[in-house]
């Protein structure tokens, strides 16, 4: 893979991690929240960042659909890596 693709994947995962942290902070302050659909999308597209965000911020860990989205994202990435490497 080229450097741009690596940087894009890392950036996407960092963004997912940050979104989970931001949403947890907003939840504690009872402020406007990031839509669950957005968090689920990032769990599919950037499962490592989302999974680490869930663990580090203890956010959305009781919701099964978030665990399923992270697992599905990991499977998706594993399939993509298998196809292109």
N, C-alpha and C positions, 0 to 999 in steps of 0.2 A: 504494500500500500504506500501511497505517496504521503508526503508530509502534510499536505492540505487535508487529506482525508483523516489522518491521525488527529490533527488539531481540531477538526470538526467534531469527531467522535468524543474527544476529551471535553471540548467546550459544551457539547450537548449534555454530557453527564454532569458536568459542573453546574450547568443551569438547572438541571433536574434536582440536584442536591440542594441548591439554593432555594428553589421554589418550595420544597418541602419545609425548609427552615423558615422561610418567610411566612408560609401559611400557618405553621405552628405558632409563630410569634403573634400573628393576627388573631389566631384562635384564643390565645391567652388574654389578649386585649379586647376581645369581643368586637373586633373591627371587621371591615369588608374582607371576605375570604376569596382565595383563588378557587375557581370552580373545580369540582371533583373531576369533571370531564377532562380538564387540562392536566390535572395531576395524573390521571389514568393514562392519558396519551403519552406523557413523559415517562411513565412506568413502562410502557411498551417500547418507546423509541430509545430510552436511555435507562435500561433496567439497573445497571450498576449504580449510577448516581441516585436514582430513585430509591433503590433498596438501602443504600447507605444512609440516605436522608431519613428514611423511615426508622432505621435503627438508631442513628445518632440523635435525632430529635424526638424519638418515641412518638411518631406521628402516623396515624392511620394504620397502626399495627394490629388493631382489633378487627379491621375490615377485611374480610376474605377476598373481596374483589380486587383489592390492591395487591395482595399476595399473589393472586392469580395473574394479574396484569404483569407483575415483575417476572414471574415464572414464564409467562408467555413471551415476554420480551427477551428473556435469556434464551429461550428456545428459538425464537426468530433470529437472533444474532448468531447463535450457534449454526443454524441452517445457512445463513448468509456466508459465514466464514467457511463453512464446509463446501459451499458451491463455488466460491471464488478463490479459494486457496488450494 
